[in-house]
Amino acid sequence: MQRLNPDPQFVRELQGVGGDALTKCYQCATCSVACPISPSSQPYPRKEMIWAQWGLKDKLMSDVDVWLCHNCGTCSDLCPRGARPGDLLAAIRNMTYRSLVGPSVFAKWMSSPKYLPMLAVIPAILFLVIWGIMAGVNGTLFPLTEDGHVVYGLIFPGDYTIDPIFILVTIYVLVAFYTGVTRLLKRFKPEGEVIYVGGKKPSVIRCLWDTIVGEIVTHKKFADCGEDKAPRKIGHLAIFYAFIALAVVTSIVAWGHWLPVFLGWGGIEIHGIHTPMPQAFPVKVLANFGAILGLVGLTVLTANRVAKDPKKTESNYYDWYLLGVIWVIFLTGIGCELLRLANFKYLAYPTYFVHLVAVFMLIGYLPWSKLGHLVYRTAALTYARYLGRKVM
């Protein structure tokens, strides 16, 4: 017999991060029947609703099914009591982000809008200090090159400030994700042994490959959730590939700049990539394409979220924080390019400063934000596929 340990405080916390309607559930099972991607064996989210009502924190924190849900909202749309089961599963995932890695203060700051200034002030002070130092070196807050052009490197030198800062932040985030994924997988508890008929059990690497190629890259499950969810799939895919395009651009620029430097130390001289690049340069074209694609995705997702019926699906702070930060990144990124081309230095440098702050807020706090689910969900889907919880 398994001992249950109800946690009333956990129920209150769940209600505070998006699961406030869970007490309305009367276990009719409409949600589990309606979900087009829920497994036939012990389907979700019915069992998660009763576990949440009972305050069974350990059960929910070790439940891989909350990660199989793609939050399409079908269960919430059809719930006769307005219990919003989709919101509950999202709330459980949000609480998971906050508990996987430290420091816990970042998890706390990510949970409420009242802490938003604290999240922004850290990178703001960092980049303001750099701006102040370089203004002293240049003799002005808004320097121009000798031929009268705006170059952001005059205030924020890549070699000595921007590159080292974001390299260190990225390393920290990767270590945090490794820790978080390890802890997440240790929490999961298999329901039983799976027997594979007609073949051997697939390897973890094969399961990871199938998850990335078969689900993450294509967002196939979004389509499985129903044709009426097509705008959500389009929006997610647009932002997903926009970030991939910009990541490719960043990688090319970084390697194109630093590789010749490293080779130069060994006596090998080759021409490197320098910014700003000409508008017709292929890497620049890819960057502009990624920016436009990102704006399309943001517009679709924002319109879709605004159009939601709050009685069925309610947006929470985690949703709007992520959308807001990404909006700022793309708008200021495009603004930086246009203002630089226009040589409007009094707006160009402040816009670039805001852009840097927003990028830091996206990357630096990634393990505690909703975007972190891209890593955690991938790990959970791989685990579920390896166990046989998902159809191969």
Disulfide bonds with the S-S distance in Angstrom:
none
